[in-house]
C-alpha cells in the first residue's frame, strides 16, 4: 500500500510541477516578446533618426521618444516620424 501512495504522490508532484512551469512561462513569454518589440523599435528609431537627417527629418533620441519607440515598436516610430514631419 505504501508503494501505491508513493506513486500517487510522485504523479501529483509531476502534475504540480508541470502546471507551475506553464503558469510561470506565460509572463516570461510576454516579457520576452515586449523586450524584442522594444529592441526592434529602438533600432528602427535609430535608423530613422540617422537616415532622416538626409531628408530633413530629425527625431531626437530623448527619453520620451525612446520610450514610445520601445513600448509601441514600429508603429510608435512611424507616429514619431509623422508627428515630427507634420509639426
Buried (B, 14 or more C-beta within 10 A) or exposed (E): EEEEEEEEEEEEEEEEEEEEEEEEEEEEEEEEEEEEBBEBBBEBBBEBBEEBEEEEBEBEEEEEBBBBBBEBBEEBBBEBBEEBEEE
